[in-house]
Amino acid sequence: MKYLILIHSNPQSLAVWETMSDAQRMEFGRGHMSLTDTLADSGELIVSEGLADPALAKHVSVREGRTITSDGPFAEVKEHLAGFYLVDCESMERAVELAATVPDALTGSVEVRPVLDMSTLDL
């Protein structure tokens, strides 16, 4: 089954990041690279990516057949998606076990969400 491990950034996690030394930040990044390698070696990794600053984002909607875009997140947004791991493993318990090894889980939390299996739907 596929699970998405979502890494969120928020004021608390950014405050922790600001207190880290350059060496600690490098170790944090190495932790992500190591986890990616471990998941790839186990065959459980589908894809893993970090995301750019939300200020670079575009919000897209379609109204009356017209595409409308606006820049970045709205000012009231306190939390944003910073990255993710898409894994394929045998159970939610295993996905939680993997999520516990994400470096961000040491200073905040990460979210594990099952991916819907659309192949089982009778459309």
N, C-alpha and C positions, 0 to 999 in steps of 0.2 A: 504494500500500500504506500502511496505517496503522502508525504507530510511536508509542509512548508514551515520552516523555522524562521520567524520574523524577528529582526533586530530593530528595536525602536530607540530613537534618541529623544531625550527630553531635557528640561533644565537641570534635573538632578544628575543625569549621566554626563551632560556637558560640564557641570561643575566638577565632577570627579576627573574628567579628562583634563581640565585646566590645572588640577593639582599634580598631575603626573609629570615626572621628569621626561626628558627626551629619551632616555634609556628605557623607561617604563612604557612609553608610547611605542617604541620600536619592538619591545617584547610583546606588547599587545598585538601588534600587526603580525609578528612572527607566530603568535598563537593562532591567529586566523589562517595563516598559510599552512601551518602544521595540521590544523583540523581539516582543511580542504584536502591535503595530501592523504591523511588517514582515511577520510571518507571515500576518496577516489580509490585508494588501495583496497578498501573493503567492498567496493562495488555499490555502496549505498548512495553515493553522490550523483545527482542528476546535473545540478548546476549550483553555483554559488557566486554571488555578486555583491559588491558594495554599491551604494547609490550616491550620486553627486549631491551637492548642496541643494536643498529644496528650493532655494531662491532661483535656481536654474530651470525649475519645472514649469510646465504649461498645463493649465486646466483646460479641458476640451469638452464642449457640449454641442449638441446639434438641436437647433430650433427652427421649425418650419423649413427643413431641408438645408439650412445654412449652418456652417461650422463656425463656432465662436470660441476663441481662445482668450485666456487671460494669464498673466504672469504669476508664477510662484504661489506659495501658500498664502492664505489670508493671515493678517496680523494676529488674530486670536489663536492660531494654531500653536500649541505648546509642544506637541510631540510629532515626530515624523519618522517614516520608515527609512532606516539607515542602510539596511542590507538584508540579505536572506540566504538561506540554504534550502534547496529543494532536494529532499532525500527520498529514497525508496527503501523501506525497511519493513520488517514483519509485523510490527505492532506499535501502538501509541506509546507503550512502555519503553520500547527501544528508541522511538523518536524523542521522548523526554530525556532518556539517558544521553542521547547525542546532544540535545539542546543544553544539557548541563555542562558540556565541554566547550560551549561557545564562550570566548573570553568575556563578552559583555554580560554574561550571566553572573560573573563574579562581582560586578559593581552595580548591577541593575537586574533586569529580568528580560527574558526573551519569550516569545509566544510560539506555541506549536499548534498548528491547525491542519487537520486532515484535508487533503485535496479531494474534491468530489470526483467520483469515477463516473464520468458522463457515458461511458460505454454500456452501463447497465440500464440506462434510461430508454424507454420505448418511445422514441420520437417519430 
